[in-house]
Amino acid sequence: MEIEAGRPGPWWALDACVDTAPYGDEAAWSFRPDAGDVVDGWLRGRGAADSKLAAALFCHLAAELHGRAGELRGGLAVLLDADEHTGGFGGARAYLDDPDAARPAGVMIGYPGLEEVVVGGRGLWRARIAVHAASGHSGSRRTTVGAVSRAAHLVRLLDEAPLPGAGGDFPLPPKLTVTSCHGGEGFSVVPDLCEVGLDIRTTPDFGARAAADLVRAAATELDALLPAPRPTRVTEVAAWPPYRLAEDEQPAAALLRAAAGEGLRVRAKTAGPSNIGNLLAAVGIPATAGFGLAHEGLHGVDERVRLAELPVVHAVYRRAVLGLLRV
């Protein structure tokens, strides 16, 4: 959805995802994950907080501003992304790749959270690591170090690898997490392949190149300590840069100023997880990635969002957008 104002000026965008995280163990929920009802002032169900409420709010705001386009400058796009929780960000990518779509000067993403305006986030570097070994029979007299055992040694090397702390203007340090380990079949076979999944959250001082170098150094060390018929193979899966907006940089400044104007005390925050803001940063588009309603159970059980502050959150975004479109 795009609204072109009556006078020339920069375009801005509001973005919210309409897909959701998986339900997880539905038996652990105290209500149906797809409840969609309001109980004691809370909208309940998966996606209520992340971020169908923001999608509804942005559509409502766009409908109002459509009737006032003649008095504004520039334009406003509303993007509802149906491919966010997969990590593919297909909706945002399709918009950015569309030659006929207006390229925004900045984006406000409607993730929840009432006390903070998220102005940045760590990046990520993800890889799959194939660890090999010689196959054989587990009962053989010949001692063979299997791929799972070699992978376990690699995991120890990665977990013990030194990482820098936070530095400069970026308040968070990098973080390394081994997220999966799959290998072997049956009890009598020495496994010849084990695949390890790895997620590294990056910072300006420890980016994708540093992450890749660290992992490949660990793989080289493994192959030297425990030789195998084939070298350990590291395959990059995804990489996003970290980003952080200054508090006087748009659209962060507009959103922080609007919150203060509505009597809210909020702080600028750099988030640990990555988000669509990282994708936008990679193509030079500044973004905020969170200000919204109070919530519980995000990506967990019993997700719900509190509706009491909906009027003031709507007022904040309305004030911020009008401020940008009147510059």
Secondary structure, DSSP 4 states (H G I P E B T S, - for coil): -EEE-SEEEEEEEEEEE-S------GGG-SS-TT---EETTEEESTTIIIIIHHHHHHHHHHHHHHTTGGGSEEEEEEEEESSSTTS--HHHHHHHH-TTSPPPS-EEE----SSEEEEEE-EEEEEEEEEE---EETT-SS----HHHHHHHHHHHHHHS-----BTTB----EEEEEEEEE--SSSEE-SEEEEEEEEEEBTTB-HHHHHHHHHHHHHHHHHHS--SS--EEEEEEEE--EE--TTSTTHHHHHHHHHHTT---EEEEESS--HHHHHHHTT--EEE-----EE-TTSSS-EEE-TTHHHHHHHHHHHHHHHHT-
